[in-house]
């Protein structure tokens, strides 16, 4: 189990990784924020702005967000949007 301090550090590091793809989301009026990391290394994110209703959100999650995070943090098992309805 991860300590709160370690979790906060990891979230901050993941946010830095997301800063690399954030401009691509913001161009279309969207954004993303890390909400939590579970004990089994699932990163929970919240899509913001236009990303919430975008038809490409699930592709953005898999091809962009999850790929970027897993490339930097191989221990991450999965990335899920807590406010995205699976489709």
Rosetta constraint file for C-alpha pairs under 8 A:
AtomPair CA 1 CA 39 HARMONIC 5.70 0.50
AtomPair CA 2 CA 6 HARMONIC 6.22 0.50
AtomPair CA 2 CA 7 HARMONIC 6.23 0.50
AtomPair CA 2 CA 39 HARMONIC 6.46 0.50
AtomPair CA 3 CA 7 HARMONIC 6.12 0.50
AtomPair CA 4 CA 8 HARMONIC 6.08 0.50
AtomPair CA 5 CA 9 HARMONIC 6.27 0.50
AtomPair CA 6 CA 10 HARMONIC 6.13 0.50
AtomPair CA 7 CA 11 HARMONIC 6.09 0.50
AtomPair CA 7 CA 37 HARMONIC 7.00 0.50
AtomPair CA 8 CA 12 HARMONIC 6.19 0.50
AtomPair CA 9 CA 13 HARMONIC 6.27 0.50
AtomPair CA 10 CA 14 HARMONIC 6.11 0.50
AtomPair CA 11 CA 15 HARMONIC 6.08 0.50
AtomPair CA 11 CA 34 HARMONIC 6.66 0.50
AtomPair CA 11 CA 36 HARMONIC 7.37 0.50
AtomPair CA 11 CA 37 HARMONIC 7.47 0.50
AtomPair CA 12 CA 16 HARMONIC 6.42 0.50
AtomPair CA 13 CA 17 HARMONIC 6.52 0.50
AtomPair CA 14 CA 18 HARMONIC 6.22 0.50
AtomPair CA 14 CA 34 HARMONIC 7.68 0.50
AtomPair CA 14 CA 69 HARMONIC 6.64 0.50
AtomPair CA 15 CA 19 HARMONIC 6.24 0.50
AtomPair CA 15 CA 33 HARMONIC 7.26 0.50
AtomPair CA 15 CA 34 HARMONIC 6.74 0.50
AtomPair CA 16 CA 20 HARMONIC 7.23 0.50
AtomPair CA 17 CA 21 HARMONIC 7.62 0.50
AtomPair CA 17 CA 68 HARMONIC 7.08 0.50
AtomPair CA 17 CA 69 HARMONIC 6.65 0.50
AtomPair CA 17 CA 72 HARMONIC 7.57 0.50
AtomPair CA 18 CA 22 HARMONIC 5.81 0.50
AtomPair CA 18 CA 32 HARMONIC 7.82 0.50
AtomPair CA 18 CA 65 HARMONIC 7.26 0.50
AtomPair CA 18 CA 68 HARMONIC 7.55 0.50
AtomPair CA 18 CA 69 HARMONIC 7.50 0.50
AtomPair CA 19 CA 23 HARMONIC 7.34 0.50
AtomPair CA 21 CA 25 HARMONIC 6.93 0.50
AtomPair CA 21 CA 64 HARMONIC 7.52 0.50
AtomPair CA 21 CA 65 HARMONIC 7.53 0.50
AtomPair CA 22 CA 26 HARMONIC 6.08 0.50
AtomPair CA 22 CA 31 HARMONIC 6.21 0.50
AtomPair CA 22 CA 32 HARMONIC 7.16 0.50
AtomPair CA 23 CA 27 HARMONIC 6.10 0.50
AtomPair CA 24 CA 28 HARMONIC 7.22 0.50
AtomPair CA 25 CA 29 HARMONIC 6.58 0.50
AtomPair CA 25 CA 30 HARMONIC 4.90 0.50
AtomPair CA 25 CA 31 HARMONIC 5.39 0.50
AtomPair CA 25 CA 32 HARMONIC 7.89 0.50
AtomPair CA 25 CA 51 HARMONIC 7.38 0.50
AtomPair CA 26 CA 30 HARMONIC 4.74 0.50
AtomPair CA 26 CA 31 HARMONIC 5.62 0.50
AtomPair CA 28 CA 50 HARMONIC 6.88 0.50
AtomPair CA 29 CA 49 HARMONIC 5.91 0.50
AtomPair CA 29 CA 50 HARMONIC 5.28 0.50
AtomPair CA 29 CA 51 HARMONIC 7.44 0.50
AtomPair CA 30 CA 47 HARMONIC 7.41 0.50
AtomPair CA 30 CA 48 HARMONIC 5.47 0.50
AtomPair CA 30 CA 49 HARMONIC 4.35 0.50
AtomPair CA 30 CA 50 HARMONIC 4.59 0.50
AtomPair CA 30 CA 51 HARMONIC 4.81 0.50
AtomPair CA 30 CA 52 HARMONIC 7.78 0.50
AtomPair CA 31 CA 47 HARMONIC 6.07 0.50
AtomPair CA 31 CA 48 HARMONIC 4.84 0.50
AtomPair CA 31 CA 49 HARMONIC 6.19 0.50
AtomPair CA 31 CA 50 HARMONIC 7.82 0.50
AtomPair CA 31 CA 51 HARMONIC 6.67 0.50
AtomPair CA 32 CA 45 HARMONIC 6.74 0.50
AtomPair CA 32 CA 46 HARMONIC 5.71 0.50
AtomPair CA 32 CA 47 HARMONIC 4.62 0.50
AtomPair CA 32 CA 48 HARMONIC 5.50 0.50
AtomPair CA 33 CA 45 HARMONIC 5.50 0.50
AtomPair CA 33 CA 46 HARMONIC 5.32 0.50
AtomPair CA 33 CA 47 HARMONIC 6.68 0.50
AtomPair CA 33 CA 48 HARMONIC 7.59 0.50
AtomPair CA 34 CA 43 HARMONIC 7.23 0.50
AtomPair CA 34 CA 44 HARMONIC 6.07 0.50
AtomPair CA 34 CA 45 HARMONIC 4.30 0.50
AtomPair CA 34 CA 46 HARMONIC 6.35 0.50
AtomPair CA 35 CA 43 HARMONIC 7.80 0.50
AtomPair CA 35 CA 44 HARMONIC 5.44 0.50
AtomPair CA 35 CA 45 HARMONIC 5.06 0.50
AtomPair CA 35 CA 46 HARMONIC 6.37 0.50
AtomPair CA 36 CA 43 HARMONIC 6.13 0.50
AtomPair CA 36 CA 44 HARMONIC 5.15 0.50
AtomPair CA 36 CA 45 HARMONIC 7.05 0.50
AtomPair CA 37 CA 41 HARMONIC 5.96 0.50
AtomPair CA 37 CA 42 HARMONIC 5.54 0.50
AtomPair CA 37 CA 43 HARMONIC 4.53 0.50
AtomPair CA 37 CA 44 HARMONIC 5.90 0.50
AtomPair CA 38 CA 42 HARMONIC 5.22 0.50
AtomPair CA 38 CA 43 HARMONIC 6.64 0.50
AtomPair CA 38 CA 44 HARMONIC 7.72 0.50
AtomPair CA 40 CA 77 HARMONIC 7.46 0.50
AtomPair CA 41 CA 75 HARMONIC 6.78 0.50
AtomPair CA 41 CA 76 HARMONIC 4.94 0.50
AtomPair CA 41 CA 77 HARMONIC 5.60 0.50
AtomPair CA 41 CA 78 HARMONIC 7.17 0.50
AtomPair CA 42 CA 76 HARMONIC 6.09 0.50
AtomPair CA 42 CA 77 HARMONIC 5.61 0.50
AtomPair CA 42 CA 78 HARMONIC 4.90 0.50
AtomPair CA 42 CA 79 HARMONIC 5.66 0.50
AtomPair CA 42 CA 80 HARMONIC 7.22 0.50
AtomPair CA 43 CA 76 HARMONIC 7.03 0.50
AtomPair CA 43 CA 77 HARMONIC 8.00 0.50
AtomPair CA 43 CA 78 HARMONIC 6.34 0.50
AtomPair CA 43 CA 79 HARMONIC 4.69 0.50
AtomPair CA 43 CA 80 HARMONIC 6.32 0.50
AtomPair CA 44 CA 79 HARMONIC 5.93 0.50
AtomPair CA 44 CA 80 HARMONIC 5.07 0.50
AtomPair CA 44 CA 81 HARMONIC 5.80 0.50
AtomPair CA 44 CA 82 HARMONIC 6.15 0.50
AtomPair CA 45 CA 79 HARMONIC 7.23 0.50
AtomPair CA 45 CA 80 HARMONIC 6.13 0.50
AtomPair CA 45 CA 81 HARMONIC 4.80 0.50
AtomPair CA 45 CA 82 HARMONIC 6.07 0.50
AtomPair CA 46 CA 81 HARMONIC 5.35 0.50
AtomPair CA 46 CA 82 HARMONIC 5.71 0.50
AtomPair CA 46 CA 83 HARMONIC 5.90 0.50
AtomPair CA 46 CA 84 HARMONIC 7.93 0.50
AtomPair CA 47 CA 51 HARMONIC 5.66 0.50
AtomPair CA 47 CA 52 HARMONIC 5.54 0.50
AtomPair CA 47 CA 81 HARMONIC 6.57 0.50
AtomPair CA 47 CA 83 HARMONIC 6.74 0.50
AtomPair CA 47 CA 84 HARMONIC 7.39 0.50
AtomPair CA 48 CA 52 HARMONIC 5.80 0.50
AtomPair CA 50 CA 54 HARMONIC 6.14 0.50
AtomPair CA 51 CA 57 HARMONIC 6.04 0.50
AtomPair CA 52 CA 57 HARMONIC 7.19 0.50
AtomPair CA 52 CA 83 HARMONIC 7.43 0.50
AtomPair CA 52 CA 84 HARMONIC 6.67 0.50
AtomPair CA 53 CA 57 HARMONIC 7.59 0.50
AtomPair CA 56 CA 60 HARMONIC 6.10 0.50
AtomPair CA 57 CA 61 HARMONIC 6.08 0.50
AtomPair CA 57 CA 84 HARMONIC 7.96 0.50
AtomPair CA 58 CA 62 HARMONIC 6.37 0.50
AtomPair CA 58 CA 84 HARMONIC 7.98 0.50
AtomPair CA 58 CA 86 HARMONIC 7.84 0.50
AtomPair CA 58 CA 87 HARMONIC 7.88 0.50
AtomPair CA 59 CA 63 HARMONIC 5.73 0.50
AtomPair CA 59 CA 64 HARMONIC 7.52 0.50
AtomPair CA 60 CA 64 HARMONIC 4.98 0.50
AtomPair CA 60 CA 65 HARMONIC 6.34 0.50
AtomPair CA 61 CA 65 HARMONIC 4.85 0.50
AtomPair CA 61 CA 66 HARMONIC 5.75 0.50
AtomPair CA 61 CA 79 HARMONIC 7.57 0.50
AtomPair CA 61 CA 80 HARMONIC 7.61 0.50
AtomPair CA 61 CA 81 HARMONIC 7.67 0.50
AtomPair CA 62 CA 66 HARMONIC 5.17 0.50
AtomPair CA 62 CA 67 HARMONIC 6.48 0.50
AtomPair CA 63 CA 67 HARMONIC 5.74 0.50
AtomPair CA 64 CA 68 HARMONIC 6.02 0.50
AtomPair CA 65 CA 69 HARMONIC 6.22 0.50
AtomPair CA 65 CA 79 HARMONIC 7.70 0.50
AtomPair CA 66 CA 70 HARMONIC 5.97 0.50
AtomPair CA 66 CA 78 HARMONIC 6.96 0.50
AtomPair CA 66 CA 79 HARMONIC 5.43 0.50
AtomPair CA 67 CA 71 HARMONIC 5.99 0.50
AtomPair CA 68 CA 72 HARMONIC 6.63 0.50
AtomPair CA 69 CA 73 HARMONIC 5.85 0.50
AtomPair CA 69 CA 76 HARMONIC 7.61 0.50
AtomPair CA 70 CA 74 HARMONIC 5.01 0.50
AtomPair CA 70 CA 75 HARMONIC 7.39 0.50
AtomPair CA 70 CA 76 HARMONIC 5.85 0.50
AtomPair CA 70 CA 77 HARMONIC 7.71 0.50
AtomPair CA 70 CA 78 HARMONIC 7.97 0.50
